[in-house]
Amino acid sequence: MISLTPAQRRFLRGKAHGLQPVIMIGDAGLSAAVLKEATSTLARHELIKVKVHSDDREQRKHLLEELCTQLDAAAVQHIGKILIIYKPAEKPRLTLP
């Protein structure tokens, strides 16, 4: 899992502000299809929003940790039902502070 400094998190939160969720996690949870889609989307965009359709905060927290572990990515933010995840591409487009 990638670690980020507070300044990098702040920068990425600002970049993610205008993004729409591109991955939705429903009742099935973290399925193979969700992981496959998240992998390909992160490879193209580096920074994504994921919407979790669950009212359980602890479950959403666990999903964020599991996603980041499985994808070797960094958790940027968990606010409400939205998770923000970052993974630098082979040729990064975002330059972190």
C-alpha positions in Angstrom: 0.0 0.0 0.0 1.3 3.5 -0.9 1.7 6.1 1.9 1.0 9.8 1.3 2.1 12.8 3.2 -0.6 15.2 4.5 0.3 17.7 1.8 0.0 15.1 -0.9 -3.4 14.0 0.4 -4.6 17.7 0.4 -3.4 18.1 -3.2 -5.1 14.9 -4.3 -8.4 15.8 -2.5 -8.4 19.1 -4.4 -7.8 17.3 -7.7 -10.6 14.8 -6.9 -13.2 17.4 -6.0 -14.6 17.8 -9.5 -14.5 14.0 -10.3 -17.6 11.8 -10.4 -17.6 8.3 -9.0 -16.6 5.8 -11.6 -16.8 2.6 -9.6 -19.9 1.6 -7.6 -19.8 -1.1 -5.0 -23.2 -2.6 -4.2 -24.6 -5.4 -2.0 -22.2 -7.9 -3.6 -19.3 -6.1 -2.0 -15.8 -6.2 -3.3 -16.2 -8.8 -6.2 -13.7 -9.8 -8.8 -15.5 -7.7 -11.3 -15.2 -4.6 -9.1 -11.4 -5.2 -8.6 -10.9 -5.7 -12.3 -12.7 -2.5 -13.2 -10.9 -0.5 -10.4 -7.5 -1.8 -11.7 -8.1 -0.7 -15.2 -9.6 2.6 -14.2 -6.7 3.4 -11.9 -4.3 2.6 -14.6 -5.9 5.1 -16.9 -6.8 7.9 -14.4 -4.5 7.5 -11.4 -7.1 9.1 -9.1 -10.7 7.8 -8.8 -13.8 8.1 -6.7 -15.7 5.0 -5.6 -19.2 5.1 -4.3 -20.3 2.5 -1.8 -24.0 1.7 -1.4 -23.8 0.8 2.2 -25.0 2.7 5.3 -22.4 0.9 7.5 -19.4 3.2 8.1 -17.2 0.4 9.4 -17.9 -1.7 6.3 -17.0 1.2 4.0 -13.8 1.7 6.0 -12.9 -1.9 5.6 -13.7 -1.8 1.9 -11.3 1.2 1.4 -8.5 -0.7 3.2 -9.2 -3.9 1.3 -9.3 -2.0 -2.1 -6.0 -0.2 -1.4 -4.3 -3.4 -0.3 -5.6 -5.4 -3.3 -4.7 -2.7 -5.8 -1.5 -1.5 -4.1 -3.0 2.0 -4.0 -3.3 4.8 -1.5 -6.4 5.9 0.4 -6.8 9.6 -0.1 -10.1 10.2 1.6 -13.2 8.5 2.9 -16.1 10.9 3.2 -19.6 9.6 3.5 -20.2 7.0 0.9 -17.4 8.2 -1.3 -13.9 6.7 -1.3 -11.0 8.4 -3.1 -8.1 6.2 -4.2 -4.8 7.1 -5.8 -2.3 4.9 -7.6 0.5 6.5 -9.8 0.6 5.3 -13.4 3.8 4.0 -15.0 4.1 7.5 -16.6 2.4 9.6 -13.9 0.2 12.5 -15.0 -0.1 14.0 -11.6 3.0 15.5 -10.0 2.6 15.3 -6.2 4.1 18.0 -4.0 
